[in-house]
Amino acid sequence: MTLAPAALAGEVTMTSDCEVVMSGATVLNPGPGDQLVKLTLQPATAAKGATVQATIDLGQMPFNSPASITGAKSVTTLNLEMSGAKTGTLALVSAESTDNIVGGQPIDPKPFTVDFEVPADAAVGDLKLTPKSMVTDTNAVLGGSPVVTKTTCGYVPKTGDGVVATLAVTEPATPAGTVSVAETTVEAGATVTVSGENWKAALGKVQLCDASSACKDITGVTRTEADNKIAGTPTIPADTAGGKYKIKVAYADGVSALSNEFTVKAPSIELDPVEGPVDTEVKVTGKDFPAGKSVEVVGLKGDTATEDTATGTVKEDGTFTVDLTVKNKDTTKIKATADGKSAVANFKVTTTSPSPSPSPSTTPPVIKDPNGKPVQIKYSCLTADSPLPSAVGPFEATREITILLPSAGDPNEEVDVSASFKDDVVGDMPNIPIPNIMLKISPSLDVKVTDDAGGTGKITLNAASPPEFPLVAGQPMKAGPFTGKFKIPGGGLFSFFPGELRITTQAGGIPTPTHTVCTLKNDPAASATLKAEGARGQLPSTTGGSSSGAAASGDLAKTGSGGSTIGAFALVAGTTVLASVGVLLLITRRRRTVVGS
């Protein structure tokens, strides 16, 4: 019985600091935390150019997922710094994998196994490997539209030098021979002509490798023992993407050599436009398709065909142009197929109606003989109950608000009270590249009430929003009016001051709402007064208001941080969506390999 070569297992605790970026904007910084990285190498000793199997367990991430999302497609790169026998970066890159996220649970990446090649120019000796970073690119569908995000996690050793494993590098017992490919360009599904010399031992794997060194096994190359030559006509898999490739031939121990570079031509399509509302006519242009064949163009929702289709014929030069009308609002891609060969391109359905029409119930109450004046308020806001508290830091907001109610009334009379921000604008909707996200908000406003005898009380006004409305990047956010009732407790002069603002926000398919509380930083003047004749009474400690306001989009307002005017609704809603999407990026999968210097 032949024993497997000895393996080497190591582990190291790293401080992991992650950043999530969407369309160039940082949307999530969970903060640093400990992460235990484990690495097993099989074998522990390998020759230059040989193949080594690495098994990696990245350990539990230092935060939870705020949402459950299915079907997230990701590619992850784990970067290891090489030192000793070779310097540079060893990048372990996954193939695309589809995974599901469980909301409210710690993110615990699955262990994965990947092969990498010992650099052929490494010196004989110890090759030390230190985790430096992890980068994950994720494609998911949220709100019916594709979302692309990138997470980068930097690693710093908690103690020591951070070396997780050391590979002993030796000279190869039998150097690899030469490999050449006769063709310079070939179509996917066709064959290439391979030859080579000086192969002095039995062959192991023969692989097709792309420009990133991601390889897949192929067959059709053999060695002749009499002259140590190799030859064959392997088939390039029909599903191979267009690009630059090489053929890699290896011995059984993994020592290998690469051929010259050649180009694989594969069908591709371009869309014009690449986004638009429902009923957009898209010009689909294809190239490198089978000449003279019928082509079918369909819309896709994820990987499932929609009812939107169009047909055409491929010209003799392999090109075609077909117009497809996108009617399905959930379309995320467009696919063209001719004679079994296909190409896919992303399409984004945009929203044409950024704001809902307020319903009749949003009309503010008619207040008899109203009085009220605008006052400036400065808020300090904190998202205390966010699924990811670190996602929304404290911020400040300066707004103008007016409270309206009758100038006079009678004891025990219940009067209408209304409060509105200037132009009803609370801030901008978040600048996020996710169309078709539906937003739900539930805001309320406290109003402090005092009387001329020194008494103090409070009423609460509510602003009801439609069931949900589209979140459109950059559009102003409106809320109001805030309305409620005040029961006059007795005689006296009553003054009304704006107070605490509370917002509950829920966006997209995210099950967990976000709660933000904005407290006063200044002491605003009274916005309205009411006078009643009669015996004095007791002011209410808290009185609930009725829900009859609205939330919508409208005039422009600036959004920022650190004292600038800011929309609390906008910031919280946007960050909730992005935090939930960004956390998808931290799932690991099976990897492929790149070695760089």
N, C-alpha and C positions, 0 to 999 in steps of 0.2 A: 504494500500500500504506500502511495506517495503522499507525504504530508504537505499541507499548504505552507507557503513561506510564512515566517513569523510576522505578526502584525504589531503595530505600535499605536497605543492609545494614550491620548493626553487631554487635559482640560485646563481652562484658565478663566478666571472671573474678570470680565471687562466692564468698564463703565460705558453704557450705550447712550448716545445722545442723538435723537432722531429729528428730522425735519421733513414735513410733507409739503410738496410744491404742486400747484395746479396752474397751468398756463403761465408760468413764470412768477407766480405769487405764492409766498409762504402762507399756508393756511393752518398749520398745526405744528406746535412744538411741545410734545408731551413732557419734556424735561429729562435730565439724566437719571439713570437707574442701573442697578447691577444686572448683568446678564452672563450666565455660565455657558461658555462655548466649549464643546467637546469635539475632538478630531481624532479619527482612527485612520491610519495608513496601512494598506495591505499591498505589497510587503513593506517591511520597515527598511529594507535595503534594496536599491534598484540601480540599474545602470543608466548612463546618459542615454536619453532617447527612449527609455522604457516607459511602459504605462503603469501607473500606480492608481489603485482604487482608494478614494477618500470617502469616509462616512462622517457626516457632520450633524451635530445636534446643537442648535443655537440657543436652546433653553427658553424659558418663559420670558416674554417681554414684560417690562415693568408697568404696564397699564392694560386696561380692559378695552374691548370693542364696545362702542356705544350703540351699535345697530346690528341686526341680523340681515345679511344680504347674500343671496345665492348667485352662483355662476360668475364669480370674479375670476377673470383670466389674467394671469400674472407671469412675468419673467423676472427672476431674481439673480443678481450677481453678488457673490461673496468674494471680497478682495482680501487676499493674504499677502503680507509683505514678506519677500524672500530675503534672506541674509546668509552669509557664510559661503557655501559653494556657488551661489548665484545670487545676484541682487536684482531687484525689480518687483513686479507684482504678478502674483498667480491669481487669475480671476476665474472663479467657478460659476458658470452661467447656466441657468436652467433652460429647459425647453418650456414652451408655454403650457401652463396647467390650469385647470379650472377647479376652484375651491369654494366652499361656503363659509360664511362668517356667522358665529353665534354671538348675538348681542349680550352685553353685560358679563361676558366671560373673559378671563385672561387669555391673551393671545399666546398660544404655546405652539410654535412652529414644529412641523413634523421633521424628524431626522431624514436626511436624504443621502444618497450615494451617487458619486460621480467619478469618472476616470479622468486623470490628467496625465500629461506627458512630461517626464523629467526633461528640462531644457538640455538640448544636445550640446550646448556650449558651457554647461556647468562644469566646475572643477570637481575633482575627486575630493570627497570630504562630507561634512555635515551641511545639509540644507535646512535652515531653520525657517519655520513658518509662524507668522504672527498675525492674528486677525486685525484688520485695519478699518474696514467699512462693509456695509451691505447696502445695495441699491436695488429697489424693486419698482418695476413699471407695471401698473395694473390698469386693465380695461374692464369697466363694469357698466352695467346699464342701470341708471337711476332715473326715475320719473319718465321712463320710456326713451331716454336719450343716452348716447355713449358718454362716459366720463373717463378721462385719461389722467392719471396721477402718478407722481414719482415720490418715493420715500428714500431718503438717504440717512443711514444710521452710522455715525462715526464711533469707533471703538478706541478706548484708552485703557491700558492695563490698570487695574485697581491696585495691584502690587507687582513688583518685579518687572521683568522685561516683556512680559506678555507672550512669550513663545509658547505655542500650544502643542507643537510637535516638531521633531527633527528627523529628517530622512537622510540615511547614509547613501551617498552617491558613489558609484563605482564605474570603472571602465567597462564597456560592453564586451562580452565574451566573443561575440561575432558582430562586427559592424554591419549596418544596413547597406544594401546595394543602391542602385540608381532606379529612378522611376520617371517615365516620360509619357505624355499623352500627345498623339499625333494631331488631333483636332484643336483648333483655336476657338471655334464656336459650334455649339450643338444644341438641338432642341431637347427640352425635357421629354423623357420617354424614349429617346434614341440611344444608340450605343457610342462608346468612345474606344479608341484603339490604344491599349496600354502595352508598354514594353519596358525592359530593364535588365541590368546585368549585375553580376557579383552578389547574388543572393545565395549564400553558402549553407543555409539551413532551411528547414521546413517553414512555410509561411503560416502566419496567424491570421489576423484580421486584414481585410481590404475595405477601405472606407472612402466615402465622398465627404470632403470637408469644405465648408464655406469660408468666407473671408474672416469670420469671427472665430474660426477653428472649431465650430460645432460640426460634429461628424456623425454620419449614419452608415451602417454596414451595407456593403454591396457584395455581389459575387461575380465570378467570371474571369478571375485572374489566377493563373497557375504557374508553378515553377517546374522547370526541367532540370532534374538532378545532374544530368550528364554535363551540361554547360553552365549551370547556375544562372540561367536566364529566366525571366518571367515574361508572360505574354497573355493577352486576353482582350475580349471586347465586352466589358461590363455595361449593363444598361443603366442609364441615369433615370432614377424613379420619376414617374409621370407627374407626381405632385411636387417636384422640386421647384422652388421659387427661382425666378430669374436672378442672375448675379455671377460673381466670380467664384470659381471652385478649383480644388486640387484633389488628386487621388493620393491617399496615404496607404502604403503597404508596410506591414509589420511582421516581425517574427513572433513566435508564440510567447516569448518573454516580454513583448511590447516594444522592443527596439524597432524603430520605423524610419521611413524616408518619405518625403513628399514629392509629387510630380511638379511639373511646370503648371502655371495657371491657365485655365480656359474659361470660356463664357457659356453659361447655360441660358438659352432664351426660353422664356415662359410667357404665357398670355398675361396681359395687364390691361387695366381700364383706367380712364380718367373721367371725372364728373364735372359738369359745368351747369349750374353752380354746385358747390359741395354742401350747401345748406339752404333752407328755405321753408316757408310754411306749407301746410297741406295744400295740394293742388299745384305745387311747383312742377314745371316741366324741366326735366333734367336731361341734358345732352350727354349721352354715354359714348365715349370714344374708346375703341379697343385696338390693340396691336398684338402681333405675334400669335394670332389665332389661326386655326386650320383654314386654308384658303378654300373658297367656294362652298363652305358649309353654312347651314342655318344657325343663327345665334339667337338664344333666348335671354332676355334681360328681366330680372325679377327684383322686387324689393325684399329685404330681409328684416325681420324683427328678431334681433339676436342671430341665431342660426336657422330660424324658421322662415320659410317663404311666406310673403303676404299675398294678397289678391292682386297686387299691382304687377302687370307683366307687359312686355313689348317684344317684338321679334324683328329680325333683319337677316341680312346675308353678308358673310365675310367676303371681302374683295380678294383678288388674286395676290395682292401684296400682304395679306394677313390682317388688314385693318377693317373696321366697320364704324358706323355712327348710327345710333338708335336713340330716339327720344322716349323717355319714360316719365309718365305723370305720377307723382307720389301722392297717393290719396290716404294711405294708412298713417295715422299720426304717430304710431310707434315704430316707424321705419328707422333703422340704425345703419343699414348697409344696402348696397346695390350689387348684385352678382350677375355676371354674364357667362354663359356656357355655350360652347360650340363643339360638337363631336366629342363630348366627354371631357373637354378641357375648359377650366373655369378661371375666373379672376374676380376679386371682390374689392370694393372700395367703400370707405365710410361716408355716410350721409347723415346730416343733422337736421331734424325737423325743428323749426323755430316757431315761436309764438307770435301771432300777429295782433292779438288783443291784450296788451299788457295790463289793463286795469279793468276790473269788473264794474258794471253799472250799479250804483247803490240802489238797494231795494227801497220801496216806499217806507219801510219801517225805520230807515236810517234818517228820516227827516227829523230835525231837532224840534222839540216842543215849542209851541208859541207861548212866549212869556209876556204877560201883561205888564206894561210900564217897566221894562227892564232897565237895570243899571249895571255897569261893570266897565272896567278899564284894563288895558293890557299892562302886565307887569313882567319884569325879567326874572327868570329863575335859573339857578345853576344847580345841576344835578351831579351827584357822584354815584355811578352805577356799578353794580357788582352782580355777576352771574353766579349765584351761590349753589344752585342745584343742578348745574350742567352735568350731563353724562361724563364729560371730560372737563373738569373745572379749569385746568390749565389752558384750555382752548380759548377761553374768553377772559382776558384780564380786566381789572378795573379800568373804567374810562369815565370821562366827564362830558357833560352836555349842557349847553346854554341855549335856552329857548324862551320864547315870549308866549304868554298864555293869558286868556281873558275869561273871567267867570261872569256869567249873567244870571240874574234872578230878579224878581220884582223889588221895587224900591220900598214897598210897604206891604203889610199883611196883618192878619188878626191872630191872636193866640189860638193854638191848636189847629190852625190852617196848615195844610200840606201844600207847599209850593214847588214848582219845577225849578231845578238848578241845571245849568249847562256850562261846560268849560271847553274851550277850544284852543289848540295851539295856533300860532299865526299861520294863516293859509292852510290850516290842518296838516301842515308838513311836519313830520317827525324826523325824517332823514331819508337817505337814499336806500334803495334796495341794494343788497350786497353785490359787489362786482365779481360774480362767479360765472364761469363758463359752463353752466349746467342749465340748458333750456328745459321747459316743461315741468319744473319742480313746482308743486302746489304747496302753498303756504297757509298755515292756520295761526292766527294770533288771538289772544284774549287779554286786552289791556284794562287796567283800572287805575283811578286817580283818587287819592285822599284829598279832602278839602278841610282845612282847619277852620273852626267857627269860634269866634269869641264874642262876648257881650260887654257892655259898658260897665258891668259890675265886676269884671275880672274873671268871669267864668270862661271855660274852654271846653270845646267839644270837637267832634269830627263826623263828617259824612263821607261816604265813598261813592264815586261816580264811575260808571262802566261805559266802555265803548265796545259794542258788538261788531264783529267782522262778518262778512259772508261765510258760508261753510268752509270754503277754501278759494284761493285765487292764485294765478300764476306769479311766480317770483321771476321778475325780468331784470337782469343785471343793469345797474345804473339808473333805473327808473326811480323817481321819488316815491317815498312811502308816506301815505296819509293815514291819519287815524282821528276819528272824531265825528261829531262832537261826543264828549263824555257827558252823560246825563244821569240825573238821579232826583231824589225828592228831599226836601227839608221841611220837617214839621216844626212850626214855630212854637217853642215851649211856653212862651209868655211874653210880657212886655219887655221892651228894651231896644237898644241899637246893636245889631249883629253885624260883624265883619267877617268876610270870607277870604281865606288865604290858600293858594295852591300848596299842595304837600307832596307826599311820597307817590311815585309812579311805579306800578308793578306790571310786568309783561310776561305772559306765558306764550311760548312760541313752539310750533311743531312744523317741521318741513319734510317734504318728500315722503318716502316710505319709512322714515325713522320713527320707531315706536316711542322713544323716550322724549318727553317735552323738555324744554329749557326754560328756567325761571330766572328773570332778572329783576332786581329791585334798585330803584334810583331814589336816593335820599337827597334832601336839600343841603346845599353847601352855603347858601346865603339866607338872609332873613327878608323875604320879599314883602313889599307893602300889600295892604289889602286890595283885592281886585274888585270887590263888590260889597255893598252894605244893604241891610234891610232894617226897617224900623217898624215896631209893633207897639200899640198902646195896650196897657193893662198890667195886671200883676205879674211879677217876674216868675220864671219857671226854671227848670233844670235843663241845661244843654245836653244833647245826646253824646254819649261816649263814642258810639259808632252807629251809623245808619247806612244800610246798603242802598245802592242806587239801582235804577233799572237799566237793562241792557238795550239801548236803542241807538247806539252810534254805529259807525262804519269804519272799515279800513279799506284803503284803495291806493292807487298811485296817481300822481298829478304833477304839481310844480316842482322845480328843482331845488334841492337842498344839498349842502356840502356834508361829506362824511369823513371823519378823521379821528385822531386820538389826542390825548393830552390837552384838553381844554378847547378844542375846536368844536364847532357845531357837529353833532353826530346823531344818527338815528339809532336808538337802542334796539328798535325792532329789527332794523336792517343788519346790524352787527351780529346780534344773537342768532337770527334766522340763518344768515349765511354761514356763520362759523359752525353751527350745528350740522348743517349739510356737509360742509367740507371736512369736519373732524370725522364724521361717520364714514365718508368715502375714503379719506386718507388712511384710515386705520386698516383698510383692506390691504395696503401695500406691504404689511409686515408679515405675510404668510410665506413660508418657504416651500420649495418644490424640488423635484428632481432637476439636476443641473447638467449643463454642458460646460466645456472648459476653454479658457483663453489664457495664454501665457504671454506676458509682455515684459519689456525691460525699461 
